[in-house]
Amino acid sequence: MLIKKFGFYAPPFFVGGLVGAHISIMDEEKAKGVAVKDMLGTEVTFTPSGFNTVKPKGVWGAERELFLLIVKADILDEIREEAGLEKKKHPFHISIGTYFTHIVHVVPL
């Protein structure tokens, strides 16, 4: 896999009963005030529109860089709007690789 050549590994959301690859529509804090039960399992058709790397803070307890597949799907904005949420400030994406400065857990590809 090409991203492994650059030091990225599969994100650790495939272990311990975690959800697996996904497109986040809202974070946990915003989801507390929304009836997400009706949204879960919604099939979404999306178009890949590019790649990006970001260095978010606070998730998984380590400094890391994420390799993202940027996706476009109008229905995702519609779901946020129906939930009473503002338009997302960052593009929707699927995390397809992670690089930890301090490795916490590596999922082999």
N, C-alpha and C positions, 0 to 999 in steps of 0.2 A: 504494500500500500504506500502510495507516494508520500502521504503526510508523515508516516513513520520515519521516512528518510530524513525529515527535518526535526525529529525528536518528539513528535506528537503521538499520543496513544488514544485508544478509545476512551471516551469519558466514563467515569465510574458510576453512571446511572443504570448499568446493566447487572448490578450485583445487589444482594440483600433485599430482594423484593422491590427494588426501585422501578420506576415507570418505563425505562428504556428511552430510545430516541423519540423526541417529541418537539412540538412547536409550542412554546409557552405563550399564552394569550394574556395572562396576568400573573403577578407574583402572589405568594401565599397571603400576604397582608391584605391585598385588594380582594382576594377570593373570599375572605371571611364575610364580607357583606353582600355576596352574590350567590344566587342559587345555581351553583356550578353543576349540580347533579344532572340537570337537563342538557348541559353542554358536553359532558364527558362522553367520549366515544363518537363524537361527531366526525364523520368522514370529510376530509378537506382535500380538495384538489389544489395543488400549488405549482408554481413555476419557479425553478431555480433561477436566480438572477445574478449570482456572483458569490464570491468568497470574501471573508474578512478574518482578521485576528484581533482579539481584544484582550485586555488585562483587567477583568473585573476584580473587585475586592469583596471579601467576606463570605464567599461560598466555598465549602469543602475544607475550610481551615488551613489554606496554604496559598502562597503566592503562585499564581498560575496564569497561563495564557491559553485562550480558547481559539480553536480554528472553527469558523462558522460557515455553514452554507446559508446564504441569504435567500429567502423565499418571498414570493409575492402571491397573495391570495386575498382577494377583496372580502371574502366571507369572514376572515379573522377580524378585520376592522368592524364589520357589521356585528359580530358577536360581542365585541367590546362595547359598541354603542348601545346594543340591547341591554347590556349589563349596567349601563349608566356610567361607563368609564370613558375617559378622554382618549383621543387618538394616541397610539403608541409613539413615543419620541424616537425610538430606535427601530430599525427594520426587524421584521419577524425573521427567525433563523432556527436552524437545527445545529446544535453543537456536535461536530463530527470528530473533533480531536481535542486533546488537552495536553498541555506541557506544564509540568510542575517544576518550579525552581527547587522546591523541597518535595520530593515524591512522597505522597501519603499512601497511595494505592495504585497499582498499575494493573489494568485489565489487558491481557494479551490480545492482539489482533488475530 
